[in-house]
Amino acid sequence: MGLFSKIGQGLKKTRDAMMQSMNSMLHSFTRIDEELFEELEEILVLGDVGTATASRICEELRATVKQRGVTDPTAIRDLLKETVAGMLEGGQELAMNTKPSAILVIGVNGVGKTTTIGKMAARFKADGKKVILGAADTFRAAAIEQLEIWAQRAAVDIVKHAQGADPAAVVFDTVAAAKARGADVVICDTAGRLHNKKNLMDELAKIGRVIDRELPEADKEILLVVDATTGQNAVNQAREFKQAAGITGIVLTKLDGTARGGVVLAIREDLQVPVKFIGVGEGVDDLQPFDPVQFAEALFEE
C-alpha cells in the first residue's frame, strides 16, 4: 500500500463523517453565500477542527473566493484542501542533522508512546541510521520491558536501569553510550505519570538539562505523543505539555480509529506546534511522516 493510500485509509472515519455532510451541503447550494460558509464552519467544528480554527479556515476561504471570483459551490472542496494544506505547512521535518541527534518522547500513559518510539526506531534503522533507545520511563511497571521488545524488533541498542531508577541517570548513560558507539540518533522514553503533575514536569525539565549539558551542539526534538481519539482533550494535553516542557513537535496516534482527525488542525493552529508524525494503523510502517498536502487531500477526498 502506497503512502497516500495509508494516510487515506487512516483518515477514513474522519473523512466519512465530514464529507457526507459536506457533499450534501455543497450540492444543496446554487451559489456561494454566507449561509454556505456558516454551514461549512459547523461541519468543520463537528470534525474536531476546533471553533477558532474552523472560523479562520472560513475567513480564508471567503477571501480566496472573492479574490478569484469563484461562484460554483462545488469548487469549495478544492479551495478547502489548499487552505488547510497551507495552514499545516512548515516545521514538520525532524531536526536530525547532527551525530548524534536527540529525541525526547513525552506524553501521558496510554497514548502509544512506547509503540511510537519503536516504530520511529525501525524507520530510522531502515534509513541506515544507528539508533540507541533510553528506557527512562522507570516509573511505570512493564515500560522498560515493552521498550526492550521494540528494541529487539527494530534491532537497535537499548540502555536501561532497574525500575524506580533515576530517569535522568538513564538518559545520561544513554547519551554516553551513543557517543561511545557512534550512534546517529538517541531516542529517550519518559514517564507519562508520576505522583503529581509537578513531579512529572520537574523530571522532564531535569532530563532536558542532562541532554543539553551532554549534547550541547546536537539537534534536539521534544516530541509529544497524543491520542487523536481524545479529540479536543488532545489539544488541552498538548497545551499543558507545551507550557511545561517546550515541545518542538507532535506525534498524533490512532488517527485510523477516530472520526476526530480534524484535531490535527486544532493543535497546529491553537498551539503553533508542528505535527511531525501521524499514526494511521498498527503496523510498524503505519507511523508516517506528516505531509500537509497529502493530509489535506486525504481528509477532503470525495
HUFENKA-V598783 format. One record per backbone hydrogen bond with DSSP energy under -1.0 kcal/mol. CO is the residue of the C=O (numbers start at 0). NH is the residue of the N-H. E is the energy in kcal/mol with one decimal. If there is no record, write none. Layout:
# HUFENKA-V598783
CO;NH;E  CO;NH;E
This chain:
# HUFENKA-V598783
1;5;-2.3  2;6;-2.2  3;7;-3.0  4;8;-2.8  5;9;-2.5  6;10;-1.7  8;11;-1.3  10;14;-3.1  11;15;-3.1  12;16;-1.9  13;17;-2.2  14;18;-3.4  15;19;-1.2  17;21;-2.5  18;22;-3.2  19;23;-1.8  20;24;-2.3  21;25;-3.1  22;26;-2.1  32;36;-1.6  33;37;-2.2  34;38;-2.1  35;39;-2.6  36;40;-2.4  37;41;-1.6  38;42;-2.1  39;43;-2.3  40;44;-2.2  41;45;-2.0  43;48;-2.0  44;47;-1.8  46;261;-1.2  49;53;-2.7  50;54;-2.1  51;55;-2.0  52;56;-2.6  53;57;-2.1  54;58;-2.0  55;59;-2.4  56;60;-2.4  57;61;-2.5  58;62;-2.0  59;63;-2.3  60;64;-3.0  61;65;-2.2  62;66;-2.6  63;67;-2.7  64;68;-1.0  64;69;-1.6  71;74;-1.7  72;75;-1.7  74;78;-1.7  75;79;-2.6  76;80;-2.1  77;81;-2.1  78;82;-2.5  79;83;-2.7  80;84;-2.5  81;85;-1.9  82;86;-2.0  83;87;-1.8  93;95;-1.0  100;185;-2.8  101;220;-2.3  102;187;-2.8  103;222;-2.4  105;224;-2.8  107;110;-1.2  111;115;-2.3  112;116;-2.2  113;117;-2.3  114;118;-2.4  115;119;-2.6  116;120;-2.8  117;121;-2.2  118;122;-2.2  119;123;-2.9  120;124;-2.6  121;125;-2.2  122;126;-1.2  123;128;-2.4  124;127;-1.9  129;183;-2.5  129;184;-2.0  130;156;-1.3  131;186;-2.3  132;158;-2.8  133;135;-1.8  133;188;-2.7  135;137;-1.3  137;163;-2.3  139;142;-1.6  141;145;-2.5  142;146;-2.1  143;147;-2.2  144;148;-2.1  145;149;-1.8  146;150;-2.4  147;151;-2.2  148;152;-2.3  149;153;-2.6  150;155;-2.4  156;132;-2.6  158;134;-2.6  161;164;-1.9  165;169;-1.5  166;170;-2.2  167;171;-2.4  168;172;-2.4  169;173;-2.3  170;174;-2.6  171;175;-2.2  172;176;-2.3  173;177;-2.3  174;178;-2.3  175;179;-2.3  176;180;-2.6  177;182;-2.4  183;100;-2.5  184;131;-2.2  185;102;-3.0  186;133;-2.6  187;104;-2.6  195;199;-1.8  196;200;-2.7  197;201;-2.7  198;202;-2.2  199;203;-2.4  200;204;-2.1  201;205;-2.1  202;206;-2.6  203;207;-2.4  204;208;-2.0  205;209;-1.9  206;210;-2.2  207;211;-2.5  208;212;-2.4  209;213;-2.7  210;214;-2.6  214;217;-1.2  218;101;-2.8  220;103;-3.0  221;247;-2.4  221;248;-1.4  222;105;-2.8  223;250;-2.8  225;252;-2.8  226;229;-1.8  227;230;-1.9  229;232;-1.9  230;233;-1.7  231;235;-1.9  232;236;-2.5  233;237;-2.3  234;238;-2.2  235;239;-2.1  236;240;-2.5  237;241;-2.4  238;242;-1.9  239;243;-1.6  240;244;-3.5  241;245;-1.5  248;223;-2.6  249;275;-3.1  249;276;-1.3  250;225;-2.6  251;278;-3.0  252;227;-2.7  253;256;-1.2  254;257;-1.1  259;262;-2.1  260;263;-1.8  261;264;-1.1  261;265;-1.3  262;266;-2.6  263;267;-2.2  264;268;-2.8  265;269;-2.8  266;270;-2.0  267;271;-1.1  273;249;-2.0  275;289;-2.4  276;251;-2.2  277;287;-3.0  278;254;-2.1  282;285;-1.8  285;279;-2.9  287;277;-2.5  290;294;-2.7  291;295;-2.4  292;296;-2.5  293;297;-2.6  294;298;-2.5  295;299;-1.9
